[in-house]
Amino acid sequence: MTMKCGTTQPNSFVFSEETKQLLFEMMTFQEYSKASIVCWEGEKCSKFFYLKSGTVKFTKLTKKGSSLIMFIYGADDFFGEFDIDDVFPSSYSIETTEDSVIGWISKQGMDELVRQDAQLATEVLRWTSMMRKQSEMKLRDLLLYGKPGALASTLLRMAAMHGVEETEGVTVPRHPSDGELGQLIGAPRETVNRMMNQWRKEGVLTTTPTSMVLHDIDFLKELCYCEGCPAGICRL
């Protein structure tokens, strides 16, 4: 086993404390219960969000009507789409996966801040560049190396986000169901189940009802041609 790839931290690290404080002062904060919809795919959602606490997932419907989880954001993450057109529809549905507190500022408000503050404008540019890179890597995972590569990359990202390195491997405290993993890679639960069973037999990983241990990180990296994502990218 080698060290897990990537460095994971909330994507707010690209903003200075001064910029974050300025944004917080302009934001309206709202409490959301679990499974609340923040924005529907296809509707206008011209806001920039900050997740003070909780978790949200970005989902997209496939042609078959199933839900594909594109991104997951947690506490101290910013999220939102900066569109070139004010009426361009949202690319994803955004749903809370636990009770959450979310702040938001309108696109018009952001435009005004960017015009007035050069440092903020530079940091927003860095943030949007990082989000673009994250989207590119997600598409890479889904399209280039088949379902085994997509699943391997997903497990590595879970390890980078939540894993604890121990003697026998990297322990991920929460073991997602095969159905949840399927939603993350766009595959049926049965497909994920077959791959996971095969990797258990080969000693790549072991699972319990509550956790998962990745024993052969190098095997997973080879399957997805891991590029060693920079800070803030190696995440779900």
N, C-alpha and C positions, 0 to 999 in steps of 0.2 A: 504493500500500500504506500502511496505517496500522499503528500499534502493535498487537500482538496483545492480545486482551482477557484480562482476569483476571490474577490473581497466584497462582501455584501454589507451595505449600510443604507439607511434611509436616503432617498434621492435628494433630500433637502441639503445635503452636504455641499452642493455646488453654490448655495446662497450664503452670503455673509450674514452675521448676526444682525447687522444694521438693516440689511434688505429684508430679512425675515420679519423683523419687528415692524418695519414699514408696511409690509403686506398684512400682517396680523391686525394692525390698527385700521386697515381699510376693509377687513373681511367681516362678513356676517357669519356667526357660528350657529349651528343647528344640530340638535340631537336626532339620531336615527335609530330605530330599533332594528334588530336582526331581520334580514330578508327584505329590507326596504329598498325601493328603487330610487336611485339618485337621478338617473337619466336613462331613457329608453333609446335603444338603437334606432336611428332614423329620425329622431326628433331634434329640434334645434336645442343646443346646450352650450351657449356661449359664456361659459364660466371657467374660472381657474380655481381649483380646489386644493385644500390642505386638510389632511387627515390627522386631526389632533389625537384621536384614540380610536381603536377598532381596526377593522379590515374591510376592504372592498374588493370585488372581483369584476373584471371587465370580460363580458361574454359576447359572443357573436353567433347568430343562428346560421346553421348550414342549410343547404338545399333540402336535406332530409328532415329538417326541423329539429335536429339535435343541437345542444348548446356546447359551444367550444369556449373554454376558458382561455383567454389570451394573456391577461396579466392579473397579478394580485398585488395590492398595495396595502401597507400597514401604517402604524403610527409614525408620524413625522415625515410622511411622504406627501409630495405635491402631485397632482394629476389634473389632466384636462387637455383639450385639443385647441391649438392655435390655428384656426382655419384661415385660408386666404379669402374666403367669402363668408360674410356674416350669416348667410342663410344655409350654409353647407350643413347637412345633417350629421348627427353624431355617428361615428363608425361602430360604436359598441353600446351595449347596455351596461350600466354600472349599478351593482347591487351590494349592499352590506352583507357580510357573512357573520357579523356579531354586532352587538350594540356599539354604535360609533358616534363620535362627535366630529362634524365636518365643517370647515370654514370655506367660504367662497367669496370671490370678487368677480364682478362682471368683466367681460372682455373690454368694454369701453373704459372701465376703471383701470385695467391693466395697460391699455393703450396710452392713457393719460400719464400714468406713472413712468412708462418707458420713455415717453417724450421728454419728461422732466428730469429723469435721473439716468445719466450715462452708465453708472456702475450697475444699476438694476438692469438696464437693457443688456449689458454684456453678460450678466449672470443668467438672465432669461435665455439668451442665445446659447449659452453653455448647457443649460438644462434641456432645451428643446433638442439640441444635438445629441445629448445622452439618451433622451427618449427615442429619438430616431434610430440610434444604434441598437437600443433594446428591441425595438420592433423588427429591425433587420435580423437580429440574432434569433428571435422567435420564429420568423418565417424560415430562416435557415434550418432550424431544428425540425420544423414541420415538413419541409419540402425536399431537402437534399439527401438525407441518409436513411429514409424509410422509417417505419414505426420503431424498430429497435434503436436506431440512433436518436429518435425523438424522445423515447422513454429514457434512454441512458442520460441524455442531456437534462431531462426533467429531474431525475434522481440526483444528479450532480448539483443542480441549482438548489434543490431542497437541502442537500448537505451543506452548501455554502451559506444558506440562509439560517438553518436551524441546527446543523450538525455539531456534534461534540467528538473530537478526535480522542480515541481510546486505543488501547493496545491491539484489540482485535479488529478495529476498523473505525469508520465514522458512524456514530449513532445518531439517527434522526429521531427525536423524541416522539413525534406523532407519525403513525403509519397510515397514510391515506388509503382509502379503498381502491380496488381495481377500477371501479366506476369513476371515481374522482380522477385517477390517473388518466383514464380514457378521455375524460373531458379536457384534460390539459394537452393531449397530443392528437385529438381528433380520431380516436380509435374505439371500437366496441369494447365493452368490459371483457368479453371472452378473449379477445386478442391480447389484451394486457395480461390477463390471467395466464395464458399460455407462456408468454415471455417471462413473467415473474417466476412461474414454476420451473422453467428451464434454468433460469439463473440461480434459483435456490439449489437445484441439483448440481450445478457446476461450482457451487461455493462462492458465487459472486456476491451474494447477499443472503441474509437471514431476516425473518420477520417474526414478530409476536403480535398479539392483538393490539398492542399500544405503541410499538416502536419498530424501527427498521435499522439494521446494521449493514453498511456497505463495506464488504471486505476487500474487493478488488477494484479500486478506483481507476487504476490504469486500464483495465478492461473496458470500463464504461467510457473513459476518455477516448479510447481508440475507436469505439463504435460511433461516437458523434463527432470525431475529428476535433476535439476540444481545442480551442484557440487561446485559452487562458484569458477570459474576459476581464476587462479593467474594472476598477471600483464602480459599484452601482449597477453593473450590467449582469453579473452572474446571480440572477434571481428569477423567480417565477414572474 
